[in-house]
Amino acid sequence: MPAGGARGRLIVTIGPPGAGKTTWRATHMPAGAVVVSLDELRAKYSPCGCSSDPGANAAATEQGVALTRDTLAAGGTVLWDVTAYKPAFRRRLLALAAGYRVRTVGVVILPPVGLALARNGRRDPRICPVCRTARRVPEDVLTAMHHAITTDLPRLPVEGWHTLHFRPPQHDLSEGVA
């Protein structure tokens, strides 16, 4: 634990593209928190600057993990703005937080799939000639991510989160989980 007993937190959004994770972050981010946005990091590491470039994903993730380590080691708070739809990815972040004995907060942002698809439909559909991706996520991919998160909802409380928040709140599944 850092000097002075300061303890940080790890906050992770869990939701498909178009769910409103970045919008939630803009209005709920704790003061002084460090943001790890895989979209922003992918854009930084992509040769074409695309936030959806899969070729930049590994470098973006490793940079995010390094930033998280440094911030948690200093007693700070990290907010991951990410889909986190894969259990293995969530386990990796939870293990990292456990290594620093910090509190973990999962924020599930899961609107109806139709709303996520509509929001995604407003994203730029143009395909980059370099990385061959678009900001708009293919509908089948978004739907599969939404389904994966929905399927995992009953398991989230036992993954190791200290606190879970569900947006919209009707998805709250467990008493005692805020």
N, C-alpha and C positions, 0 to 999 in steps of 0.2 A: 504494500500500500504506500502511496506517496507520502512525503513528509507532511506533517500537520493533520494527518488522518483524512484528507480529502478523498472522496470516492466519487468516481464518475458514474455514468450510465451509458448503456448501449440501447438505442431506440432503433427499431427496424420496421419499416413499412412492409406490408405483405398485401399485394394486390396486383391484378392484371394491368396491362397497359390501358390507359383511358379511365382508370378507376378514380383518379383525383389525388394520387399520392403527393405529387409536387405541389398541388394547390393546398392540400392539408399541411404540408411542411411549411409553406409560406405563412400560414396563420397560427401554427401551433409549435413552431420550433423554439425550444428553450433558449434563453439568452446565453450567448457564449458557446453554444453547441457547434461542433465541427460537422459539416455536412459531407457525406460521401454519397455522391450521385453517380451511379454507373453510367448513365447517359452522358453526364458532363465529362467524366473521365474517359469514356470511349471516344468522345469528340476530341479530347486532348491528345490521345494516343493514335488516333486514326490518321493515316496519311492524307485523307480527303476531308477530315474534320467532321465526319458523320457520327452522330450519337448512336446510331444503330449498327455500326460496323462490327460484325462478329469477329473479325480479325484482330480487333483491339480489345476484345473482352478479357482475355487472360491478363494482359498488362494492366488494364483498368482495375480488375479485381485485386490483383496483387498490390497495386498502389493504394487502393482503398483499405486493404487489410493492414498495410504498413502504417498508413495514417491513423487507423483505428488503434493499433498497438501503441503508437507514440502518444496519442491523445489519452487513452485509458491509463497508460503508465504515468502520465502527468496528473491524473485525477480528473480529467475532463470528460465531457459528454459528447458522444458521437451519435448522429442521426443518419442512418442509411436510408436513402430514398431509392428504393429498389423493388422489383417485383417479388423477390424471395419466394417464388412459387415452388422451388425444389426443396424438399426436406433436407437433403445433404448440405445445401448452401446455408440453410438456417442453422443446422447443427454446427457447421464451421464457425459461424458468428457467435453462437452460444458458447462454444468451447473457448473461443478467444476471450469472451467476456468473463467466463469462469476463471480463466488464468489470472485475471486481474481482480477477481472477487467484486465485480461491479453488478449493479442491478440491471436487469434486462426488461425491456418493454417492447412487446410486439403490438403493432397497430395494424389491424386487419381492415383494409379499405376494400370492400367488396360490394359494389352496387350491382343491381341486376345486369346480367350479361348484355342485354340490349342497350342499356345506358353506356356501358363501357365501349361497345361497338360504335355507338353513335358519336361519342367523343373522339374515338380513334379515327372515325371517318372524316373528321374535320382536320386531321393531320395531313401534312404534305405527302401526296402519293407518288411524287416523282422519284424514280430510281436513280441512284448515283451511278455514274458510269465507271467509277473506280471500285467501290466496294459492293456494288450491285444490290444495295438495300435502300429502303425508303423509310422515312420517319413513321409512316402509317404501317402498322403491323398487320400482316395478313389475317383475315377474319378467322380462319381455322386455327391459327396459332394462338390468337387472343382467346378464342373459345376454349381451347385445350388448357391454357394457363388458368382461366377462370374455373374450369372444371377441376383441375388439380387442387387449387386452393379450397374450393368448396368441399371436395372429398376429404381434405386434410383438416377441416374445421374441428371435428370431434377430437382429433389427436393433438391439436395445438396446445391445450392446457397441460399436457404431460410431456411436452418437448423440453421443458426446463425454463420457460419464461417466468419471471417473477410477477409480471403484470401483463395482461392482455386487454386491449381495447378493441372493440368491434365497431366499425363504421360501415353501414348504418347499424345502430344499436340493436336492432331486432335479431342480429346474428349472435348475440351474447349467449354463450352455451353453458357457462358454469358459474354457479353461485360462488362468490368470494373472489372472482377474477374481475378486476375493475375494468 
